[in-house]
Amino acid sequence: MNNKYKKSWWFCLVLCPPIIFLGVTWIVMTLWNCLLPEILGVKSFSFWQAMGILVLSKILFGGFHGKFGQGMRDMKEKHLQHKMEGMSDEEKEKFKEIWKQKCSGGFFNKNNE
């Protein structure tokens, strides 16, 4: 590959995410200002307020899923596998039953009876 093309890929990788984020911020601001003041009677807001809403919603609802989050999931899975290796077949079945009961709402059903 030509050296000229390598530079353009790095340029795109560095500039595209911020440009996309700015575009999404503008779309959120425009939709909010066009729809919600008439529907709900709320105030319009600026571009920077729209960006703040996007960041806040990412923190509250999206979390931060990156290499760290994947590493934590992998570590928990390995810990569970290691824990299961030391169990007998009866203990594994009992463990599975307990978690099946917890995940199917068995805990809450017991309290409501």
N, C-alpha and C positions, 0 to 999 in steps of 0.2 A: 504494500500500500504506500502511496506517495505521502511524503512528510506533510504536504499541504492539507491532505484530507484528515490526517491525525489531529492536527490543530483544530480543524473545524468540528470534529466530534467532541473534543473537550469543551470547546466554546458552547456547543449545543447542550451538553450535559450540565454545564455551570449555569447557563442563562435560562433554559427552558422551565425548570421548576419554579423559580420566582415569577416568571412571566405568567405561567399557568395560575399560580396563587393570586397574583394581582387581578387576573381576568375573572377568577371565581369570586374574588372579593367584590369586584365591580358588578357582577351578575347578582350576588346576594343583595347588595345595596340597591340596585335598580328594582329588583323584584319586591323588596321590602317597601321601598318608597312608592311603588306603583300600586301595590295591593293592600298592604296592611293599614295605611292611614284611612282608607275608605271603608274597609271591612270592619276593622276593630277600633278605629279612632285613635290609633297610636301616632306618635310623632315620627317624622322622617328622620333619618340619621345620615351622617357623613360617611365617606369612604373609610376613614380610619376607625370609626365606630363599627362598621361592617367587618373590618379586618379583626377587630377585637372580639366580635361575636363569633367569628369563625374559629379563632384561636381558643376561646373559652369553650365552645362546643366540642372541639377536638380534645381538650383536656378532660371535660366532664363525661363525654359520651364515647369518644374514640379511643382514648388511652394512647399510650406510646408503644406501638408494636414495632420493634426493630430487632436487631440482633440480640439485645439484652433480653427482651421478652421471650424470644425463641429459646435463648439459652436457659432461662428460668424454667420454661416448660420441659425442655430436654432433661434438665437436672431433676425435676420432680418425677418425670417418667422413669429415669434411671433409678432413682431412689425407690420407687414403687416396685420396679422389677427386681431390685436387689432384696427388698423386703419379702417379695413373693417367693424368691428362690429358696429361702430358708424355711418355708412353711411346708407342712405335710399336705397331702391331698385333702384331708378333712378340714384342716385349717383354711386352705384356699377356698373351699366351698363355703365355709362359714363366713369368711371375709367377703366373698362375692354376694352372699345373701344379705349381709348387713348393708352393703353399699347399694344393692338393688332396692332394698326396703327404704333406705334414706332417699334415693333418687326418685322413687315412685310415689313419694309423699306418705310413706308408711309412718314416718315420725309424726306428721301432723294428724294423720287419721287416728292414731292411738290417743292423742290428747283430746280429740273431739268426741270420743266415744263416751 
